[in-house]
Structures are given as structure tokens and as C-alpha cells.
Amino acid sequence: MLKKILATDTSVNNLIIRLGLGIVMFPHGAQKMLGWFGGFGFTNTANALSGMIPYFIAVLVILIEFFGALGLIFGFFTRLSALGIAVVMTGAALKLHIHNGFFMNWMGKQAGEGFEFHILTIAMAVVLMIWGGGKLSVDGMISKKD
């Protein structure tokens, strides 16, 4: 089972998708976990999210966004990291953004952000779940040794 989770090829395409998704998700996770990039940090974020979702789920969201992004950047447990990101983004789209419509709020004319960003992140995560982390991934280095 572990072999299947770590299996990947040396695709540059997957490297690009993995790094793109990981780099975009990292600041979001760092906001929630560490309070970086203008975020509220772990405790304040967990408390704020627990007004909308159970506290335990709020903690999982924070952990998945932070460690999942790092997992993607390094290509470590890429499939699991991508699964976590896809689940979090699906939940965010359905719970927080779907009522704002499709489009992002570029012009400030709607109540909040739409769900188009979430579709892109989910699609990228699905590719990584299917094909793995690709070139320069820790998964690839580990699975080569087996």
C-alpha cells in the first residue's frame, strides 16, 4: 500500500503542478498555522473556524493546509497531501464560497469570493492524486530505493 502511495514517475508536468499548488497553498496554511502573511495564527483561526465547523475539523483544516502544502512542495506523500488539499478546498467551496457565485471578487462588487479558485486547486490536486509528485519528489527518491 505504501509503495502505491509513493509511486510516481519523473514527469516534469507533475513537478510543475505540485510546486504550483504547494506554493499557492502554503501562505494560506501559514496564515492559519503561524499567523504569517497577515493571518491570525493557530488558536485564533481554529476558534474563528469553529463558529462554522466543529473545532476538531477546524484543527484538521489548519494542519492539512499547512503540512499538505509542505508535502506538495517537497513531493512527500504527494497523493495524501493532494487528497487533503482537495477535501479542504471542496469543503471551503461548498461551505463558504458557493453562495457568492462562480467568480472571484476582483472588482469588489460581490459579498465575498466565488468558487473558481477552488475548482482549479481541486483539479490540480486530482492530477497529483492520480499520477503522483513527478520529478524531484521525495516520493520518487523513496520509491526508487525499494
C-alpha positions in Angstrom: 0.0 0.0 0.0 2.8 2.4 0.9 4.5 1.6 -2.3 1.4 2.6 -4.3 1.1 5.9 -2.3 4.7 6.9 -3.0 4.9 5.6 -6.6 5.5 8.3 -9.2 7.3 8.8 -12.5 9.8 11.6 -13.4 7.2 13.8 -15.1 8.1 17.5 -15.2 4.4 18.2 -15.6 3.6 16.8 -12.2 6.5 18.7 -10.7 5.1 22.0 -12.1 1.6 21.2 -10.9 2.9 20.1 -7.5 5.0 23.1 -6.9 2.3 25.5 -8.2 -0.3 24.1 -5.9 2.0 23.8 -2.9 3.4 27.3 -3.3 -0.1 28.8 -3.7 -1.5 26.8 -0.7 1.5 27.4 1.6 0.7 31.1 2.5 -2.9 30.1 3.3 -1.7 27.4 5.6 1.0 29.6 7.2 -1.6 32.3 7.9 -3.7 29.8 9.8 -0.9 27.8 11.5 1.7 30.5 12.2 0.0 33.9 11.8 2.3 34.7 8.8 1.1 36.8 5.9 -1.4 38.7 8.0 -3.1 35.6 9.4 -4.5 35.0 12.8 -2.4 32.0 13.9 -3.4 28.6 15.0 -5.6 29.3 18.1 -7.4 32.3 16.7 -8.1 30.6 13.4 -9.3 27.4 15.0 -11.6 29.4 17.2 -12.9 31.5 14.3 -13.5 28.5 12.1 -15.2 26.6 14.9 -18.1 29.1 14.6 -18.8 27.5 11.2 -17.5 23.9 11.6 -16.7 21.7 14.5 -13.4 22.6 16.3 -11.8 19.2 15.5 -12.5 19.8 11.8 -11.1 23.4 12.1 -7.9 21.9 13.5 -7.7 19.4 10.7 -8.2 22.2 8.1 -5.2 24.1 9.6 -3.0 21.1 9.7 -3.9 20.0 6.2 -3.4 23.4 4.6 0.0 23.9 6.3 1.5 20.4 6.2 -0.3 19.4 2.9 1.3 22.4 1.2 4.7 21.5 2.5 4.1 17.9 1.4 3.4 19.1 -2.1 6.3 21.5 -2.2 8.7 18.7 -1.3 6.8 15.9 -3.0 6.5 13.9 0.2 3.3 11.8 0.5 2.1 13.8 -2.6 -1.1 11.8 -3.1 -2.2 12.1 0.5 -1.2 15.8 0.6 -3.2 16.4 -2.6 -6.2 14.5 -1.2 -6.2 16.6 1.9 -6.0 19.8 -0.1 -8.8 18.7 -2.4 -11.0 17.8 0.6 -10.3 21.1 2.3 -10.9 23.1 -0.8 -14.2 21.2 -1.6 -15.4 21.9 1.9 -14.4 25.6 1.7 -16.2 26.0 -1.7 -19.4 24.3 -0.5 -19.5 25.8 3.0 -18.2 29.3 2.4 -18.0 30.3 -1.2 -20.7 28.7 -3.3 -23.3 31.3 -2.3 -21.0 34.0 -3.8 -21.2 32.6 -7.2 -18.5 31.4 -9.6 -16.2 34.4 -10.0 -13.5 35.7 -7.6 -14.3 39.2 -6.3 -11.8 41.1 -8.4 -13.9 44.3 -8.6 -15.3 44.2 -5.0 -18.8 44.1 -6.3 -20.0 40.9 -4.5 -20.3 39.9 -0.9 -17.3 37.5 -1.0 -15.2 35.3 -3.2 -16.7 32.8 -5.6 -15.5 29.2 -6.0 -13.5 29.4 -9.3 -10.1 29.2 -7.4 -11.3 26.1 -5.6 -12.1 24.3 -8.8 -8.6 25.0 -10.0 -6.9 23.8 -6.8 -9.1 20.6 -6.7 -8.3 19.8 -10.4 -4.6 20.2 -9.7 -4.9 18.0 -6.6 -6.8 15.3 -8.5 -4.0 15.1 -11.1 -1.4 14.7 -8.3 -3.6 12.0 -6.6 -3.7 10.0 -9.9 -0.1 10.5 -11.1 2.0 11.3 -8.0 4.6 14.0 -7.5 6.7 13.6 -10.5 10.3 14.7 -10.9 12.4 15.9 -7.9 9.9 14.5 -5.3 10.8 12.8 -2.1 8.3 10.1 -3.0 10.3 9.4 -6.2 13.5 9.1 -4.2 12.0 6.8 -1.7 10.2 4.6 -4.2 13.4 4.3 -6.3 15.2 2.7 -3.3 12.5 -0.1 -3.0 
